[in-house]
């Protein structure tokens, strides 16, 4: 087993992904948690006491009230990144066969909750969401908590096979192009990384 402790520094703002409405969060998001105890933990960490708005997405909060990312968000980033980089000839990602199964079963994030360190206030970003539907184009307004560029997170990636570490590093490099969290296509959540 290999371990790599990294610090991500966000070069762009990052947006919260958890619903501020605990009922919506419990039904649609936390229900994906691995077990019932973790689901209750996630619902409690949403921090919905402060902001209770159906369309608002927030950062889950840790034990000290600090904004956090969950381990599965990092793994989700890895899956999204690998899916894109498999389309690029000559990449390490292109060598993985059933990449989602490999990420699920052979690559882990040691920390369950990953505190987001920032010295700037958390603000709210509103943006339009456009969708093409059978009834024509629809536009809605989305609101999300926003942490400004310069924030950092530190966590440990573990691989059960040594040959997977180069692909993990490739994914981290891709973070400078396509970030983590909501609205990645706009550049939100882009980061640089270094060994911690």
C-alpha positions as YAML, in Angstrom:
chain: A
units: angstrom
residues:
- id: 1
  name: UNK
  ca: [0.00, 0.00, 0.00]
- id: 2
  name: UNK
  ca: [1.20, 3.50, -0.86]
- id: 3
  name: UNK
  ca: [0.12, 6.74, 0.76]
- id: 4
  name: UNK
  ca: [0.32, 10.28, -0.59]
- id: 5
  name: UNK
  ca: [-0.55, 13.20, 1.68]
- id: 6
  name: UNK
  ca: [-1.45, 16.24, -0.41]
- id: 7
  name: UNK
  ca: [-2.52, 19.83, 0.03]
- id: 8
  name: UNK
  ca: [-4.82, 21.33, -2.58]
- id: 9
  name: UNK
  ca: [-4.83, 25.11, -2.94]
- id: 10
  name: UNK
  ca: [-7.89, 26.41, -4.74]
- id: 11
  name: UNK
  ca: [-6.97, 28.81, -7.55]
- id: 12
  name: UNK
  ca: [-10.64, 29.66, -8.09]
- id: 13
  name: UNK
  ca: [-13.57, 29.82, -5.72]
- id: 14
  name: UNK
  ca: [-15.27, 26.58, -4.72]
- id: 15
  name: UNK
  ca: [-19.02, 26.11, -4.28]
- id: 16
  name: UNK
  ca: [-20.94, 24.16, -1.64]
- id: 17
  name: UNK
  ca: [-22.74, 21.04, -2.82]
- id: 18
  name: UNK
  ca: [-24.99, 19.99, 0.09]
- id: 19
  name: UNK
  ca: [-28.60, 21.08, 0.18]
- id: 20
  name: UNK
  ca: [-29.36, 23.54, 2.99]
- id: 21
  name: UNK
  ca: [-32.73, 21.80, 3.37]
- id: 22
  name: UNK
  ca: [-32.01, 18.77, 5.60]
- id: 23
  name: UNK
  ca: [-35.02, 16.84, 4.26]
- id: 24
  name: UNK
  ca: [-33.82, 17.15, 0.67]
- id: 25
  name: UNK
  ca: [-30.27, 16.31, 1.75]
- id: 26
  name: UNK
  ca: [-31.45, 13.22, 3.67]
- id: 27
  name: UNK
  ca: [-33.63, 11.92, 0.83]
- id: 28
  name: UNK
  ca: [-31.40, 12.53, -2.18]
- id: 29
  name: UNK
  ca: [-27.79, 12.96, -1.09]
- id: 30
  name: UNK
  ca: [-27.05, 11.38, 2.28]
- id: 31
  name: UNK
  ca: [-29.01, 8.30, 1.22]
- id: 32
  name: UNK
  ca: [-25.93, 7.48, -0.87]
- id: 33
  name: UNK
  ca: [-23.80, 7.27, 2.29]
- id: 34
  name: UNK
  ca: [-22.33, 3.83, 3.01]
- id: 35
  name: UNK
  ca: [-24.42, 3.18, 6.13]
- id: 36
  name: UNK
  ca: [-27.18, 4.65, 8.30]
- id: 37
  name: UNK
  ca: [-24.80, 6.12, 10.89]
- id: 38
  name: UNK
  ca: [-22.85, 7.98, 8.21]
- id: 39
  name: UNK
  ca: [-26.14, 9.22, 6.72]
- id: 40
  name: UNK
  ca: [-27.22, 10.70, 10.07]
- id: 41
  name: UNK
  ca: [-23.76, 12.23, 10.45]
- id: 42
  name: UNK
  ca: [-24.00, 13.92, 7.05]
- id: 43
  name: UNK
  ca: [-27.49, 15.28, 7.65]
- id: 44
  name: UNK
  ca: [-26.32, 16.72, 10.98]
- id: 45
  name: UNK
  ca: [-23.24, 18.32, 9.35]
- id: 46
  name: UNK
  ca: [-25.14, 20.26, 6.69]
- id: 47
  name: UNK
  ca: [-25.41, 23.28, 8.97]
- id: 48
  name: UNK
  ca: [-28.96, 24.01, 7.91]
- id: 49
  name: UNK
  ca: [-29.73, 25.98, 11.08]
- id: 50
  name: UNK
  ca: [-27.96, 29.01, 9.61]
- id: 51
  name: UNK
  ca: [-29.41, 28.90, 6.13]
- id: 52
  name: UNK
  ca: [-32.68, 27.21, 5.22]
- id: 53
  name: UNK
  ca: [-33.51, 27.77, 1.60]
- id: 54
  name: UNK
  ca: [-34.64, 25.06, -0.80]
- id: 55
  name: UNK
  ca: [-32.37, 26.03, -3.69]
- id: 56
  name: UNK
  ca: [-29.28, 26.94, -1.64]
- id: 57
  name: UNK
  ca: [-26.34, 24.55, -1.54]
- id: 58
  name: UNK
  ca: [-23.92, 24.80, 1.36]
- id: 59
  name: UNK
  ca: [-20.73, 23.25, 2.66]
- id: 60
  name: UNK
  ca: [-21.23, 20.51, 5.24]
- id: 61
  name: UNK
  ca: [-19.78, 21.54, 8.59]
- id: 62
  name: UNK
  ca: [-17.31, 19.65, 10.76]
- id: 63
  name: UNK
  ca: [-17.37, 19.26, 14.52]
- id: 64
  name: UNK
  ca: [-15.98, 22.77, 15.06]
- id: 65
  name: UNK
  ca: [-18.39, 24.35, 12.56]
- id: 66
  name: UNK
  ca: [-15.75, 24.64, 9.83]
- id: 67
  name: UNK
  ca: [-16.66, 23.91, 6.18]
- id: 68
  name: UNK
  ca: [-15.57, 20.46, 5.01]
- id: 69
  name: UNK
  ca: [-15.34, 18.19, 2.00]
- id: 70
  name: UNK
  ca: [-16.18, 14.51, 2.39]
- id: 71
  name: UNK
  ca: [-13.88, 11.72, 1.22]
- id: 72
  name: UNK
  ca: [-16.40, 10.60, -1.41]
- id: 73
  name: UNK
  ca: [-16.24, 14.03, -3.06]
- id: 74
  name: UNK
  ca: [-12.53, 13.47, -3.72]
- id: 75
  name: UNK
  ca: [-13.27, 10.01, -5.12]
- id: 76
  name: UNK
  ca: [-16.02, 11.51, -7.28]
- id: 77
  name: UNK
  ca: [-13.48, 13.99, -8.64]
- id: 78
  name: UNK
  ca: [-11.16, 11.05, -9.44]
- id: 79
  name: UNK
  ca: [-13.89, 9.20, -11.35]
- id: 80
  name: UNK
  ca: [-14.92, 12.30, -13.32]
- id: 81
  name: UNK
  ca: [-11.28, 13.08, -14.12]
- id: 82
  name: UNK
  ca: [-10.39, 9.53, -15.14]
- id: 83
  name: UNK
  ca: [-13.44, 9.36, -17.39]
- id: 84
  name: UNK
  ca: [-12.23, 12.45, -19.26]
- id: 85
  name: UNK
  ca: [-8.52, 11.56, -19.37]
- id: 86
  name: UNK
  ca: [-9.27, 8.06, -20.74]
- id: 87
  name: UNK
  ca: [-10.20, 9.90, -23.95]
- id: 88
  name: UNK
  ca: [-6.67, 11.31, -24.24]
- id: 89
  name: UNK
  ca: [-4.16, 8.96, -25.90]
- id: 90
  name: UNK
  ca: [-1.05, 8.14, -23.87]
- id: 91
  name: UNK
  ca: [-2.43, 9.01, -20.43]
- id: 92
  name: UNK
  ca: [-2.06, 6.84, -17.33]
- id: 93
  name: UNK
  ca: [-5.86, 6.95, -17.04]
- id: 94
  name: UNK
  ca: [-6.17, 5.31, -20.45]
- id: 95
  name: UNK
  ca: [-4.46, 2.20, -19.06]
- id: 96
  name: UNK
  ca: [-7.20, 1.52, -16.49]
- id: 97
  name: UNK
  ca: [-9.86, -0.92, -17.66]
- id: 98
  name: UNK
  ca: [-12.84, -0.75, -15.28]
- id: 99
  name: UNK
  ca: [-11.70, 2.54, -13.76]
- id: 100
  name: UNK
  ca: [-14.74, 3.14, -11.53]
- id: 101
  name: UNK
  ca: [-14.33, -0.27, -9.88]
- id: 102
  name: UNK
  ca: [-10.61, 0.34, -9.42]
- id: 103
  name: UNK
  ca: [-11.21, 3.73, -7.81]
- id: 104
  name: UNK
  ca: [-13.97, 2.30, -5.58]
- id: 105
  name: UNK
  ca: [-12.00, -0.73, -4.44]
- id: 106
  name: UNK
  ca: [-8.30, 0.14, -4.66]
- id: 107
  name: UNK
  ca: [-7.99, 3.89, -3.99]
- id: 108
  name: UNK
  ca: [-9.09, 5.50, -0.74]
- id: 109
  name: UNK
  ca: [-9.07, 8.84, 1.04]
- id: 110
  name: UNK
  ca: [-7.96, 8.25, 4.64]
- id: 111
  name: UNK
  ca: [-9.86, 11.13, 6.23]
- id: 112
  name: UNK
  ca: [-13.68, 11.00, 6.19]
- id: 113
  name: UNK
  ca: [-14.06, 14.75, 6.78]
- id: 114
  name: UNK
  ca: [-11.57, 17.15, 5.19]
- id: 115
  name: UNK
  ca: [-11.61, 20.69, 6.68]
- id: 116
  name: UNK
  ca: [-11.45, 23.59, 4.23]
- id: 117
  name: UNK
  ca: [-9.01, 26.17, 5.58]
- id: 118
  name: UNK
  ca: [-9.76, 29.77, 4.65]
- id: 119
  name: UNK
  ca: [-9.35, 33.17, 6.27]
- id: 120
  name: UNK
  ca: [-11.99, 34.79, 4.07]
- id: 121
  name: UNK
  ca: [-15.72, 34.94, 4.79]
- id: 122
  name: UNK
  ca: [-18.06, 32.46, 3.11]
- id: 123
  name: UNK
  ca: [-20.36, 34.32, 0.72]
- id: 124
  name: UNK
  ca: [-23.31, 33.36, -1.52]
- id: 125
  name: UNK
  ca: [-23.05, 33.09, -5.31]
- id: 126
  name: UNK
  ca: [-26.21, 33.21, -7.43]
- id: 127
  name: UNK
  ca: [-26.09, 32.02, -11.02]
- id: 128
  name: UNK
  ca: [-28.56, 31.03, -13.74]
- id: 129
  name: UNK
  ca: [-29.00, 27.37, -14.65]
- id: 130
  name: UNK
  ca: [-30.15, 26.70, -18.19]
- id: 131
  name: UNK
  ca: [-31.57, 23.43, -19.47]
- id: 132
  name: UNK
  ca: [-33.03, 22.30, -22.78]
- id: 133
  name: UNK
  ca: [-36.25, 20.39, -22.10]
- id: 134
  name: UNK
  ca: [-39.06, 18.99, -24.23]
- id: 135
  name: UNK
  ca: [-41.01, 22.17, -23.38]
- id: 136
  name: UNK
  ca: [-38.13, 24.40, -24.54]
- id: 137
  name: UNK
  ca: [-35.33, 26.16, -22.72]
- id: 138
  name: UNK
  ca: [-35.79, 26.55, -18.97]
- id: 139
  name: UNK
  ca: [-33.87, 28.91, -16.73]
- id: 140
  name: UNK
  ca: [-33.67, 28.70, -12.93]
- id: 141
  name: UNK
  ca: [-31.64, 30.57, -10.36]
- id: 142
  name: UNK
  ca: [-29.19, 28.60, -8.21]
- id: 143
  name: UNK
  ca: [-27.55, 29.85, -5.03]
- id: 144
  name: UNK
  ca: [-24.49, 28.32, -3.39]
- id: 145
  name: UNK
  ca: [-22.14, 29.06, -0.56]
- id: 146
  name: UNK
  ca: [-18.83, 30.23, -2.01]
- id: 147
  name: UNK
  ca: [-15.33, 29.99, -0.55]
- id: 148
  name: UNK
  ca: [-12.85, 32.28, -2.28]
- id: 149
  name: UNK
  ca: [-9.63, 31.28, -4.02]
- id: 150
  name: UNK
  ca: [-6.70, 30.63, -1.71]
- id: 151
  name: UNK
  ca: [-8.51, 28.11, 0.51]
- id: 152
  name: UNK
  ca: [-6.72, 24.82, 1.15]
- id: 153
  name: UNK
  ca: [-7.52, 21.22, 2.04]
- id: 154
  name: UNK
  ca: [-5.09, 18.52, 3.18]
- id: 155
  name: UNK
  ca: [-5.82, 14.79, 3.01]
- id: 156
  name: UNK
  ca: [-4.18, 11.41, 2.41]
- id: 157
  name: UNK
  ca: [-4.73, 9.23, -0.66]
- id: 158
  name: UNK
  ca: [-4.05, 5.50, -0.21]
- id: 159
  name: UNK
  ca: [-3.62, 3.01, -3.06]
- id: 160
  name: UNK
  ca: [-3.64, -0.76, -2.57]
- id: 161
  name: UNK
  ca: [-1.50, -1.19, -5.70]
- id: 162
  name: UNK
  ca: [1.73, 0.77, -6.07]
- id: 163
  name: UNK
  ca: [1.24, 1.17, -9.83]
- id: 164
  name: UNK
  ca: [-1.86, 3.33, -9.23]
- id: 165
  name: UNK
  ca: [0.04, 6.26, -7.71]
- id: 166
  name: UNK
  ca: [1.12, 7.74, -11.10]
- id: 167
  name: UNK
  ca: [-2.52, 7.86, -12.25]
- id: 168
  name: UNK
  ca: [-3.54, 9.54, -8.97]
- id: 169
  name: UNK
  ca: [-0.89, 12.23, -9.58]
- id: 170
  name: UNK
  ca: [-2.19, 12.65, -13.14]
- id: 171
  name: UNK
  ca: [-5.69, 13.29, -11.77]
- id: 172
  name: UNK
  ca: [-4.36, 15.87, -9.31]
- id: 173
  name: UNK
  ca: [-2.61, 17.70, -12.16]
- id: 174
  name: UNK
  ca: [-5.91, 17.76, -14.08]
- id: 175
  name: UNK
  ca: [-7.43, 19.67, -11.15]
- id: 176
  name: UNK
  ca: [-5.83, 22.85, -12.50]
- id: 177
  name: UNK
  ca: [-8.05, 22.50, -15.60]
- id: 178
  name: UNK
  ca: [-11.29, 21.12, -14.19]
- id: 179
  name: UNK
  ca: [-11.91, 21.57, -10.50]
- id: 180
  name: UNK
  ca: [-13.95, 19.90, -7.84]
- id: 181
  name: UNK
  ca: [-17.47, 20.67, -6.67]
- id: 182
  name: UNK
  ca: [-20.31, 22.45, -8.42]
- id: 183
  name: UNK
  ca: [-20.03, 24.45, -11.63]
- id: 184
  name: UNK
  ca: [-16.68, 22.92, -12.61]
- id: 185
  name: UNK
  ca: [-17.26, 23.79, -16.26]
- id: 186
  name: UNK
  ca: [-17.06, 27.49, -15.34]
- id: 187
  name: UNK
  ca: [-13.68, 26.95, -13.69]
- id: 188
  name: UNK
  ca: [-14.98, 26.79, -10.12]
- id: 189
  name: UNK
  ca: [-12.99, 24.55, -7.81]
- id: 190
  name: UNK
  ca: [-9.76, 24.53, -9.86]
- id: 191
  name: UNK
  ca: [-6.71, 23.80, -7.75]
- id: 192
  name: UNK
  ca: [-2.99, 23.21, -7.67]
- id: 193
  name: UNK
  ca: [-1.48, 20.54, -5.42]
- id: 194
  name: UNK
  ca: [1.67, 19.70, -3.55]
- id: 195
  name: UNK
  ca: [2.87, 16.93, -1.28]
- id: 196
  name: UNK
  ca: [2.01, 17.91, 2.30]
...
